[in-house]
Amino acid sequence: MKKNIILTAAVLALVGSQTAFAAAETTVSLSDDRILVNGKEITETEKVYLDYKNETHEDVPEELKDLQNRVVTITDAGTYVFSGKAADLQIAVAAEETDEVRVVLNGVDITCRTAAAIQVYTAADPRTEGEYGVTVELAEGSENVVNGSHTKKTEEDDVKHDAAISSNVSLGFEGKGSLTVNGDNEGIEVKYGHLTFNGGNVTINSHDDPLNGSEDGYAVVTINDGYIYSSVTSEPQYEGDGLDSNGYIKINGGTAINLAHPYSMDSGIDSDMGSFINGGVVVGAGNMYDPIDNASEQLYMLLQFSESTDDLLVVTDENDKPVFAYDFPHSYTYIAFSTPELKEGIYHVYLGGEIEGVERDGLYTEITSYTGGTQLHHGGKMANGGMRGPDMGGMRPDGMQRPDDEMGRQPGMPGEMPADFREMIREEFEKQGEEMPADFFEKLERGEMPEGMEPPQGGHGGPREFQSSSDVVTEEFRLTKESKTFSNVSSVVNHAEFTDVTRDNWFYYAVTYAASQGILKGEAETTFAPNATMTRGEALEAVYALAGKPAAGEATFSDVDADASYYAAAAWAEKNGILNDIAEDTLTADTKVTREELVQMLYNYLGDEYEGAVPEFRDIDKVTADNAFAWAVKEGIVSGRQETVRPLDLVTKAEAATMFTNANK
């Protein structure tokens, strides 16, 4: 009997402690009109109090200089449950260094236009990897949105807060709800401690690093569970890594998709001290190489592309069963991924095609079918070694400027740089106290390596080389614990049999691409004849090949025989209006094709009633296909040379190859 009394007392004590815990939970309801704490109007003296703050600094727009944010400040340990929608409001934590604070977001939509929307100043910090004194919990089933800005240093000893959610101490995310963070600079950052994800569905969009680890050089960004999607905006004036840590990165589980800025020299996953993948599904994409540590417990693949790509990427096992598939929203040259399905063995890599499965943010799971992709190879001489100046990373990606000069610039090669990009490079030289050579941009735009530059070797603290993965070009991607990186990944076949096409030729890339895609043929088995002019029939066959050679029907041209090599192309062209404004009753296939005629064919196939301004060239009065040429110039398929577009010039095979390559990008 006495034993039962003791047990009952223990149960009562436990119930009492749970009641006390529940009582310690504080609810905070937000709105633009008022703020309620536990159902009562917030005061300026309680452990959750209201304050006002003007965050004016040099980045604040003029119209917001006098704006005062409402600041809801937590000063004591406990659990604080936030709900509601409010603008020009900040949630701040300024507790004692021994206080553990849990901020629960349960249907929150807040915006702070001049500072971080959630700002942690002080609280408990165990400073142990994977531990934290401040928790952001996403209530189960809740949807939360945090829109934030950033602040600048005003005094030498001040801490600048760069992100929409910024913390001076170790911070952890938990829960089963969702959170979308939009930052006008960075997304989520921890200044001096660890950043850990143990749950939640978190999407971060920002103009700089969506996720940024500690500035102290030793802390760890850890992902143990949850779904994390971090992406940098594609606007050219910005930059940033997808996931950046000045210390370490450790991904042990969950899903982590990390996309760097598509126009800058940044990495999908970038750490100074080492990145480790020990579990989970991981994607990292950017235009700079930063290594993943070989001590990672889970296998990964790192692909270095010869030409940047934004296509669907599918990796299959030796039996062509898909093990990974991701459809990239922007063009990248370095792509890393890891899944528990990766084992040592032979894999195949494809771009494009038709896929069926469950898709989220470009990532495909539960794949039921995949067909029709273009198989890629790797190895051989590095074709995209890139350039590296003062902390600049790899070669400027294709997306920086659409290739538009069939007489010199080709896809994936340098060209005229936007002013924003030029300014970014100048600032990098100034930051590092170096003098930029006078001919720096001139050489870079010609594809030459300016004096003082070196090939890109990796991210900050990364290795200094990216070696060719194989001396021999091969479609087999042999993954082992010792070999996980694959260079010169491409669909372009190096047509060594074309003795009249070498890497020194301006048309090398275009010819090899067009030939590998079956768009253009060589004159003979070992020659391409790049300077030969094309006939109308040959041009029509090439447009037909570009279209994928669909079912054609019958041709009705009076001068087209059924056994002609271009018969199917002619039939398809008649049916689809490809020869509108070029030919009616007769094809005259042996007639040499002009630049204007080839542009018109491409416009009839790819254009959509374009009515933009006709570009100003000295010989524009010779153009009859105004809309077609205006469209072709705008799309980068052709460009002028010495202020002329030469509409009546005959098209060489080299020029045609570049026009088709540009049109197919």
Residue pairs with C-beta under 8 A, 6 or more apart in sequence:
24 78
24 79
25 78
25 79
25 80
25 81
26 37
26 38
26 47
26 48
26 78
26 79
26 80
26 81
27 36
27 37
27 38
27 39
27 80
27 81
27 83
28 35
28 36
28 37
28 42
28 48
28 72
28 80
28 81
28 82
28 83
29 35
29 36
29 39
29 83
29 84
30 72
30 82
30 83
30 84
30 85
30 86
30 89
30 108
30 110
31 84
31 85
31 86
32 85
32 86
32 87
34 41
34 42
35 41
35 42
35 50
35 70
35 72
35 86
36 42
37 43
37 46
37 48
42 48
42 49
42 50
42 72
43 49
43 50
44 50
44 51
47 74
47 75
47 76
47 78
48 72
48 73
48 74
48 75
48 80
49 72
49 73
49 75
50 70
50 71
50 72
50 73
51 70
51 71
51 73
52 68
52 69
52 70
52 71
53 68
53 69
53 71
53 90
53 115
54 66
54 67
54 68
54 69
55 67
55 69
55 114
55 115
55 149
55 151
56 64
56 65
56 66
56 67
56 114
57 114
57 151
57 152
57 154
58 152
59 149
59 150
59 152
60 67
60 114
64 113
64 114
67 88
67 113
67 114
68 88
69 88
69 89
69 90
69 112
69 114
69 115
70 86
70 88
70 89
70 90
71 89
71 90
71 92
72 89
72 90
72 91
72 92
73 92
73 93
73 94
74 80
74 91
74 92
74 93
74 94
74 95
74 101
74 103
75 94
75 95
76 95
76 96
76 99
77 95
77 96
77 98
77 99
77 100
77 101
77 124
78 101
78 102
79 102
79 104
80 101
80 102
80 103
80 104
81 104
81 106
81 139
82 91
82 103
82 104
82 105
82 106
82 108
83 106
83 107
83 108
84 107
84 108
84 109
85 108
85 109
85 110
86 109
86 110
86 111
87 110
87 111
87 113
88 111
88 112
88 113
89 110
89 111
89 112
89 117
90 110
90 112
90 115
90 116
90 117
90 118
90 119
91 103
91 110
91 117
91 118
91 119
92 118
92 119
92 120
92 121
93 101
93 103
93 119
93 120
93 121
93 122
93 123
93 134
94 121
94 122
95 101
95 122
95 123
95 124
96 122
96 123
96 124
97 122
97 123
97 124
97 125
98 124
99 123
99 124
99 133
100 123
100 124
100 133
100 134
100 135
101 123
101 124
101 133
101 134
101 135
102 134
102 135
102 137
103 118
103 134
103 135
103 136
103 137
104 137
104 138
104 139
104 175
105 136
105 137
105 138
105 139
105 142
105 144
105 146
105 177
105 179
106 139
106 142
106 144
106 177
107 139
107 142
107 143
107 144
108 142
108 144
108 145
108 146
109 144
109 145
110 117
110 145
110 146
110 147
111 117
111 147
111 148
112 147
112 148
112 149
112 164
113 147
113 149
114 149
114 151
115 148
115 149
115 150
115 151
115 161
116 148
116 149
116 150
116 151
116 161
116 163
116 164
116 165
116 166
117 146
117 147
117 148
117 149
117 164
117 165
118 136
118 146
118 148
118 164
118 165
118 166
119 161
119 166
119 167
120 134
120 166
120 167
120 168
120 169
120 171
121 168
122 168
122 169
123 133
123 134
123 169
124 133
124 134
124 169
125 132
125 133
125 169
125 170
125 193
126 132
126 133
126 170
127 170
127 193
127 194
128 194
129 194
129 219
129 220
129 222
129 250
130 194
130 196
130 220
130 222
130 224
131 170
131 172
131 194
131 196
132 169
132 170
132 171
132 172
132 193
132 194
132 196
133 169
133 170
134 167
134 169
134 170
134 171
134 172
135 171
135 172
135 173
135 174
136 165
136 171
136 172
136 173
136 174
136 179
137 173
137 174
137 175
138 144
138 173
138 174
138 175
138 176
138 177
138 178
138 179
138 199
138 200
138 201
138 202
139 175
139 176
139 177
140 175
140 176
140 177
141 176
141 177
142 177
142 178
143 177
143 178
143 180
144 177
144 178
144 179
144 180
145 179
145 180
145 182
146 164
146 165
146 179
146 180
146 181
146 182
147 164
147 181
147 182
147 183
148 163
148 164
148 165
148 181
148 182
148 183
148 184
149 164
149 183
149 184
149 185
150 160
150 161
150 162
150 163
150 164
150 166
150 183
150 184
150 185
150 186
151 160
151 161
152 160
153 159
153 160
159 168
159 191
161 189
161 191
162 185
162 186
162 189
162 208
162 212
163 183
163 185
163 186
163 187
163 188
163 189
163 206
163 212
164 181
164 182
164 183
164 184
164 186
164 187
164 188
164 206
165 181
165 187
165 188
165 189
166 188
166 189
166 190
166 191
167 189
167 190
167 191
167 193
167 195
168 190
168 191
168 192
168 193
169 190
169 192
169 193
170 190
170 193
170 194
170 195
170 196
170 219
171 188
171 190
171 193
171 194
171 195
171 196
172 195
172 196
172 197
172 198
173 179
173 196
173 197
173 198
173 199
173 200
173 202
173 226
174 198
174 199
174 200
175 199
175 200
176 199
176 200
177 200
177 201
178 200
178 201
178 202
178 203
179 200
179 201
179 202
179 203
180 202
180 203
180 204
180 205
181 187
181 188
181 202
181 203
181 204
181 205
181 206
181 210
182 205
182 206
183 204
183 205
183 206
183 207
183 208
183 210
184 206
184 207
185 206
185 207
185 208
186 206
186 207
186 208
186 209
186 210
186 212
186 240
187 204
187 205
187 206
187 209
187 210
187 211
187 212
187 230
188 195
188 204
188 210
188 211
188 212
189 195
189 209
189 211
189 212
189 213
190 212
190 213
190 214
190 219
190 221
191 214
191 215
192 214
192 215
192 216
192 219
193 214
193 216
193 219
194 214
194 219
194 220
194 221
194 222
195 211
195 213
195 214
195 219
195 220
195 221
195 222
196 220
196 221
196 222
196 223
196 224
197 222
197 223
197 224
197 225
197 226
197 228
197 254
198 224
198 225
198 226
199 225
199 226
200 226
200 227
201 226
201 227
202 226
202 227
202 228
202 229
203 229
203 230
203 361
204 210
204 211
204 228
204 229
204 230
204 231
205 231
205 233
206 230
206 232
206 233
206 240
207 232
207 233
207 235
207 238
207 240
208 232
208 238
208 239
208 240
209 232
209 240
209 241
209 242
209 243
209 244
210 230
210 231
210 232
210 240
210 242
210 243
210 258
211 221
211 228
211 230
211 242
211 243
211 244
211 258
212 244
212 245
213 219
213 220
213 221
213 244
213 245
213 246
213 247
213 248
213 249
213 271
214 245
214 246
214 247
215 246
216 246
216 247
217 246
217 247
217 272
217 273
218 247
218 248
218 273
219 245
219 246
219 247
219 248
220 245
220 247
220 248
220 249
220 250
221 243
221 245
221 247
221 248
221 249
221 250
221 271
222 250
222 251
222 252
223 250
223 251
223 252
223 253
223 254
223 256
223 280
224 252
224 253
224 254
225 253
225 254
226 254
226 255
227 254
227 255
228 254
228 255
228 256
228 257
228 258
229 257
229 361
230 242
230 243
230 256
230 257
230 258
230 259
231 242
231 257
231 259
231 329
232 238
232 239
232 240
232 241
232 242
232 259
232 260
232 261
232 262
232 264
232 266
233 261
234 261
234 262
234 263
234 329
234 330
236 263
236 400
236 418
236 420
236 421
237 420
238 261
238 264
239 261
239 263
239 264
239 265
239 266
239 424
240 260
240 261
240 264
240 266
241 258
241 260
241 266
241 267
241 268
241 269
241 270
241 286
241 290
241 459
242 257
242 258
242 259
242 260
242 266
242 267
242 268
242 269
242 270
242 284
242 285
242 286
243 249
243 256
243 258
243 268
243 269
243 270
243 284
244 270
244 271
245 270
245 271
245 272
245 273
245 275
246 271
246 272
246 273
247 271
247 272
247 273
248 271
248 273
248 274
248 275
248 276
249 269
249 271
249 274
249 275
249 276
250 275
250 276
250 278
251 275
251 276
251 277
251 278
251 279
251 280
251 282
251 338
252 278
252 279
252 280
253 279
253 280
254 280
254 281
255 280
255 281
255 282
255 363
256 280
256 281
256 282
256 283
257 282
257 283
257 326
257 361
257 362
257 363
258 268
258 269
258 282
258 283
258 284
258 285
259 268
259 283
259 284
259 285
259 286
259 328
259 329
259 330
259 332
260 266
260 267
260 268
260 270
260 284
260 285
260 286
260 287
260 288
260 332
261 286
262 287
262 310
262 330
262 331
262 332
262 397
262 399
263 397
263 399
263 400
263 421
264 287
264 393
264 424
265 287
265 288
265 392
265 393
265 394
265 396
265 456
266 286
266 287
266 288
266 393
267 284
267 286
267 288
267 289
267 290
267 334
267 393
267 459
268 283
268 284
268 285
268 286
268 332
268 334
268 335
268 336
269 275
269 282
269 284
269 290
269 292
269 336
270 286
270 288
270 290
270 459
270 460
271 290
271 459
271 461
272 460
272 461
273 461
274 293
274 295
275 290
275 291
275 292
275 293
275 296
276 292
276 293
276 295
276 296
276 297
277 292
277 296
277 297
277 298
277 300
277 338
278 296
278 297
278 298
279 297
279 298
279 340
280 298
280 338
280 340
281 338
281 339
281 340
281 363
281 365
282 300
282 336
282 337
282 338
282 339
283 326
283 335
283 336
283 337
283 363
284 335
284 336
284 337
285 328
285 332
285 334
285 335
285 336
286 332
286 333
286 334
287 308
287 332
287 333
287 334
287 393
287 394
287 395
287 396
287 397
288 334
288 393
288 394
288 456
288 458
288 459
289 302
289 304
289 334
289 393
289 394
289 456
289 457
289 458
289 459
289 462
289 466
290 458
290 459
290 460
290 462
291 302
291 458
291 459
291 462
291 463
292 300
292 302
292 336
292 338
292 484
294 481
294 482
294 484
296 338
298 338
298 340
298 342
299 338
299 342
299 343
299 344
299 479
299 481
299 484
300 336
300 337
300 338
300 342
300 484
301 315
301 336
301 337
301 338
301 342
301 347
301 477
301 479
301 484
301 485
301 486
302 334
302 335
302 336
302 484
302 485
302 486
303 313
303 334
303 335
303 336
303 349
303 378
303 485
303 486
303 489
304 333
304 334
304 384
304 466
304 485
304 486
304 487
304 488
304 489
305 332
305 333
305 334
305 335
305 384
305 489
305 490
306 383
306 384
306 412
306 488
306 489
306 490
306 492
307 333
307 384
307 398
307 411
307 412
307 490
307 492
307 509
308 331
308 332
308 333
308 397
308 398
308 399
308 412
309 328
309 331
309 332
309 333
309 351
310 328
310 329
310 330
310 331
310 332
310 399
311 327
311 328
311 351
311 352
312 325
312 326
312 327
312 328
312 351
312 352
312 353
312 355
312 373
313 324
313 325
313 326
313 327
313 328
313 335
313 349
313 350
313 351
314 322
314 324
314 325
314 349
314 350
314 351
314 353
314 355
314 370
314 373
315 322
315 323
315 324
315 325
315 337
315 347
315 348
315 349
315 350
315 477
316 322
316 323
316 347
316 348
316 349
316 350
316 370
317 323
317 345
317 346
317 347
317 348
318 345
318 346
318 347
318 348
320 348
322 355
322 364
322 367
322 370
323 339
323 341
323 342
323 347
324 337
324 339
324 341
324 342
325 355
325 357
325 363
325 364
325 367
325 370
326 337
326 362
326 363
326 364
327 359
327 362
327 364
328 335
328 362
329 362
330 399
331 397
331 398
331 399
332 397
333 384
333 386
333 394
333 395
333 397
334 394
342 479
343 479
344 479
344 480
344 481
345 478
345 479
346 476
346 477
346 478
346 479
347 476
347 477
347 478
347 479
348 375
348 475
348 476
348 477
349 375
349 376
349 378
349 477
349 489
350 370
350 373
350 374
350 375
350 376
351 373
351 374
351 376
351 491
352 372
352 373
352 374
353 370
353 371
353 372
353 373
353 374
354 369
354 370
354 371
354 372
355 364
355 367
355 369
355 370
356 367
356 368
356 369
356 370
357 364
357 365
357 366
357 367
357 368
358 364
358 365
358 366
374 491
375 475
375 491
376 475
376 489
376 490
376 491
377 473
377 474
377 475
377 489
377 490
377 491
377 493
378 469
378 470
378 473
378 474
378 477
378 486
378 487
378 488
378 489
378 490
379 468
379 469
379 470
379 471
379 472
379 473
379 474
379 486
379 487
379 488
380 468
380 470
380 471
380 472
380 473
380 488
380 494
381 468
381 488
382 466
382 468
382 487
382 488
383 488
383 490
384 394
384 395
384 412
384 488
385 395
385 455
385 456
385 466
386 393
386 394
386 395
386 455
386 456
387 394
387 395
387 444
387 449
387 450
387 453
387 454
387 455
387 456
388 394
388 453
388 454
388 455
388 456
388 457
389 425
389 428
389 429
389 450
389 452
389 453
390 428
390 429
390 431
390 432
390 434
391 428
391 432
391 460
392 425
392 428
392 456
393 456
393 459
394 456
395 414
395 456
396 414
396 417
396 421
396 444
398 411
398 412
398 665
400 415
400 417
400 418
400 421
401 415
401 416
401 417
401 418
402 635
402 636
402 662
402 665
403 409
403 410
403 411
403 412
403 413
403 415
403 636
403 658
403 661
403 662
403 665
404 415
404 633
404 636
404 637
404 638
404 639
404 662
405 415
405 639
405 641
406 507
406 510
406 638
406 639
406 654
406 655
406 658
406 659
406 662
407 506
407 641
407 655
408 506
409 415
410 506
410 507
410 508
410 509
410 510
410 658
410 661
411 509
411 510
411 513
411 661
411 662
411 665
412 509
413 447
413 509
414 444
414 445
414 446
414 447
415 445
416 445
417 441
417 444
417 445
422 441
425 436
425 440
425 441
426 436
429 435
429 436
434 452
437 443
437 450
437 451
437 452
439 450
440 450
443 449
443 450
444 450
456 466
457 463
457 464
457 465
457 466
458 464
458 466
466 485
466 487
467 487
468 487
468 488
469 483
469 485
469 486
469 487
469 488
470 486
473 488
473 494
477 486
491 513
491 516
491 517
492 509
492 512
492 513
492 516
493 512
493 515
493 516
494 512
495 501
495 511
495 512
495 515
495 516
495 522
495 528
497 522
497 525
497 526
498 511
498 515
498 522
498 526
498 527
498 528
499 526
499 527
500 527
500 528
500 529
500 530
501 507
501 508
501 511
501 512
501 528
501 530
502 508
505 511
505 530
505 654
506 654
507 530
507 654
507 655
507 657
507 658
509 661
510 654
510 657
510 658
510 660
510 661
511 520
511 528
511 530
511 653
511 654
511 657
513 657
513 661
513 664
514 520
514 542
514 656
514 657
514 660
514 661
515 521
515 522
515 528
515 657
517 545
517 664
518 545
519 542
519 545
519 546
519 657
519 660
519 664
520 528
520 542
520 545
520 653
520 656
520 657
520 660
522 528
522 529
523 529
523 532
528 653
529 653
530 652
530 653
530 654
530 657
531 652
531 653
531 654
532 652
532 653
533 592
533 593
533 650
533 651
533 652
533 653
534 542
534 592
534 593
534 598
534 650
534 651
534 652
534 653
534 656
535 589
535 590
535 591
535 592
535 593
536 582
536 583
536 587
536 588
536 589
536 590
536 591
536 592
536 593
536 597
537 564
537 565
537 566
537 569
537 570
537 587
537 589
537 590
538 566
538 593
539 593
539 597
539 598
539 601
539 651
539 656
540 566
540 569
540 570
540 573
540 578
540 579
540 587
540 589
540 601
541 565
541 566
541 569
542 656
542 660
543 569
543 573
543 578
543 601
543 602
543 605
544 552
544 566
544 568
544 569
544 572
544 573
546 605
546 660
546 663
546 664
547 572
547 605
549 568
549 572
550 572
551 572
552 567
552 568
552 569
552 571
552 572
552 575
553 571
553 572
553 575
554 571
555 562
555 567
555 570
555 571
555 574
556 574
557 570
557 574
557 583
557 585
557 586
557 587
558 585
558 586
559 586
559 587
559 588
559 589
560 566
560 567
560 570
560 587
560 589
561 567
564 570
564 589
566 587
566 589
570 587
570 589
572 578
573 579
573 601
576 604
576 605
577 604
578 601
578 604
578 605
579 587
579 601
579 604
580 600
580 604
581 600
581 604
581 624
581 625
582 597
582 600
582 601
592 650
593 650
593 651
594 647
594 648
594 649
594 650
594 651
595 638
595 645
595 646
595 647
595 648
595 649
595 650
595 651
595 655
596 623
596 624
596 625
596 628
596 629
596 647
596 648
598 651
598 656
598 659
599 625
599 628
599 629
599 632
599 637
599 638
599 647
599 659
600 625
600 628
602 628
602 632
602 637
602 659
602 663
603 610
603 625
603 627
603 628
603 631
603 632
604 628
606 663
607 627
607 628
607 631
609 627
610 627
610 628
610 630
610 631
610 634
611 627
612 627
612 630
612 631
612 634
613 630
614 620
614 623
614 626
614 629
614 630
615 629
615 630
615 633
615 640
615 645
617 640
617 643
617 644
617 645
618 643
618 644
619 644
619 645
619 646
619 647
620 629
620 645
622 647
622 648
623 629
623 645
623 647
624 647
625 647
629 638
629 645
629 647
632 638
633 639
633 640
633 645
635 662
635 663
636 662
637 659
637 662
637 663
638 645
638 659
638 662
639 645
651 659
